[in-house]
Amino acid sequence: MSTPTPTRADRSRPADRADRAAPRFVDSVALIAGREIRMRFRSKAFLWSTAVLMLAVLASVVLGSIFGAQESTTKVAVVAGASVAVDGNDALEPVPAYDQDEAEEMLRAGEVEAIVAPAASEPLGITVIGLDSPPESVVAALAVEPTVELLEPAATDPTLAYLVAFGFGLVFFMSAITFGSTIAQSVVEEKQTRVVEILLSTVSARALLTGKVIGNSVMAFAQIVAIAVLAIIGLLVTGQRVLLGGLGTSVIWFVVFFAVGFVMLAALFAATAAMVSRAEDIGSVTTPVTMLVMIPYFLIIFFNDDPTVLAVMSYVPFSAPVGMPMRVFLGEAQWWEPFASLAILLATAAIAVWIGERIYRNSLLKTGPRVRLGEALQG
Amino acid sequence: MLELHDVTKRYGERLALDAVTFTVGDGRLTGFVGGNGAGKTTTMRIILGVLAADGGSVTLGGAALTEADRRRFGYMPEERGLYPKMRLLEQTVYLARLHGWSPATARRNALELLERLGLAERADDTIESLSLGNQQRAQIAAALVHRPEVLVLDEPFSGLDPMAVETVQGVLADVAASGAPVLFSSHQLDIVERLCDDLVIIADGRIRASGSGEALRTQHATERWELLMTGDAGWLRQAPGIRVDEFDGGWALFEAESDAARRAVLAEAMARGEVVTFTREHTTLAQIFREVVR
């Protein structure tokens, strides 16, 4: 051996060498997730849909407070002599009238909702006069009701329970569908534009999938938190403190379950999307996963008052993110139940991610017709 | 030195690669030639680890390739593509960072390379807004931005305009000159012939010939000679022991029965006029290709 052959390491400039480390898995994942998030913020469709969603949340809170406030007072013309019946009634705002003719004028002009006039022959001593239909709110305000006592009072107002169920269901459904289809599109985009081959020659399929799932999960999570914060601020500002009470624990559980449940769904969305090569085919291939998201949404709306269905839902991984927080809210769940359900969800999510990665890795480079599931699983 | 040894790949029943063995030397521009479906893309995908081989080995400097080694490869796949909505500079920096470069160096490398490829003014344009020619240059930037120590390019010249071909040739030659093994496939035999130090010819998943261009030409040289002289070379038809294959005025391509007959031709030609060339026929890559693939 006269001259030693230069090794590969000798060739590259030493100054550059220092800047270049063998990329670790977490670094690659962070870069990929960062790109997903950056590109999402650059999408006008995403920014607009988020703005609309936020406005809708704010509007429903504000409108709720306006309607709630409107109920409280109704203007009535009170003909002299009937004021005793109206005084001290919070629901009615009396407008004094000299006689019945003046009161009728006010009613016809729409200044008041009804007239309360003295009538000696009536048991209550007054008559309520309406314009074209019985003024029910006024009648109700003046009615004498017996005291009601319940032997087994329901823990929660059923209307409120319905609203909370609807809220959990809708938020989960909307976020899972929105970000699920976003991740599906992002997977197919890489396949369709063929950039995936360059990526796979640089990072592993696992890093690519993990980065995508984390990037989109962070976005979905941020949106959920933003909605929650906006709703809470809205409720506080408009003074609807009542609604907030008792929601706290269940909202925390909802957020925890959502985080795990979304990762599971995201992996499944990514895996199924990887089986097709064109954006047009995403819809048909991801339908089974979409169903998994829609079923709990409809179940919770129809069965939020059925403890048996709720109990089952709270343990089935796909509906647990909605079912378990609901039961926590209703006070039906034992303290350990959310933990047990979360364990089941975590295990299922791990399996889903494992299967998802397999399908993803085996399908990414197969362009052309849709990859069959068996083929994708075998590799 | 990048070495493939007995690499085999099956797609179902079909044997796509059958004991593929060849080497790409350090600093050698190696052309990879073969018809459609011969196995070029499959071979390159296996080198990059994008596809797993069913058998055989790929080694670099004698050691089996690791994931970390492959991160230092530059690759241009046959199926071109980048993120259409990302900006050119952003995209190249992103790829460099995926390969492990620090943000600052990734950016410096990318800017330098875009300048070199004539894309500096387009740095902030999205990929989808670039012209087709510039998109191809962008693809080259994507393959080179991380300063690869081994370069594997699948059809880098296909669809390039002549100016881009020139740029790419220059870039490839530079990378090879820095000591990196460079392997590229091409249908354009004239480019391969002009550019390459070494050649690998593949057909039906088997390597039919490989080695330096010089060696292959010698190996496949014909026994034909070429004469170019002033005046008419028509007399050659009557020369003893000579068979003229092609003829045009003062130029002729002929086969000689013996060395003596050939020397007699040279003497005669010098007597009849001035001899411009008298040489063995130059074997083109196209000829070698036809011969080994047959």
Chai-1 contact restraints between the chains, C-beta under 6 A:
chainA,res_idxA,chainB,res_idxB,connection_type,confidence,min_distance_angstrom,max_distance_angstrom,comment,restraint_id
A,R8,B,E149,contact,1.0,0.0,6.0,A-B,restraint_1
A,R11,B,G179,contact,1.0,0.0,6.0,A-B,restraint_2
A,D19,B,W101,contact,1.0,0.0,6.0,A-B,restraint_3
A,D19,B,S102,contact,1.0,0.0,6.0,A-B,restraint_4
A,D19,B,T105,contact,1.0,0.0,6.0,A-B,restraint_5
A,R20,B,G100,contact,1.0,0.0,6.0,A-B,restraint_6
A,R20,B,W101,contact,1.0,0.0,6.0,A-B,restraint_7
A,A21,B,G100,contact,1.0,0.0,6.0,A-B,restraint_8
A,A22,B,A68,contact,1.0,0.0,6.0,A-B,restraint_9
A,A22,B,G100,contact,1.0,0.0,6.0,A-B,restraint_10
A,P23,B,G100,contact,1.0,0.0,6.0,A-B,restraint_11
A,L31,B,R97,contact,1.0,0.0,6.0,A-B,restraint_12
A,L31,B,L98,contact,1.0,0.0,6.0,A-B,restraint_13
A,T193,B,G81,contact,1.0,0.0,6.0,A-B,restraint_14
A,T193,B,P84,contact,1.0,0.0,6.0,A-B,restraint_15
A,R194,B,E79,contact,1.0,0.0,6.0,A-B,restraint_16
A,R194,B,G81,contact,1.0,0.0,6.0,A-B,restraint_17
A,V195,B,G81,contact,1.0,0.0,6.0,A-B,restraint_18
A,V195,B,L82,contact,1.0,0.0,6.0,A-B,restraint_19
A,V195,B,Y83,contact,1.0,0.0,6.0,A-B,restraint_20
A,E197,B,P77,contact,1.0,0.0,6.0,A-B,restraint_21
A,L200,B,V50,contact,1.0,0.0,6.0,A-B,restraint_22
A,S201,B,L48,contact,1.0,0.0,6.0,A-B,restraint_23
A,S201,B,V50,contact,1.0,0.0,6.0,A-B,restraint_24
A,S201,B,Y75,contact,1.0,0.0,6.0,A-B,restraint_25
A,T202,B,L98,contact,1.0,0.0,6.0,A-B,restraint_26
A,T202,B,H99,contact,1.0,0.0,6.0,A-B,restraint_27
A,V203,B,L98,contact,1.0,0.0,6.0,A-B,restraint_28
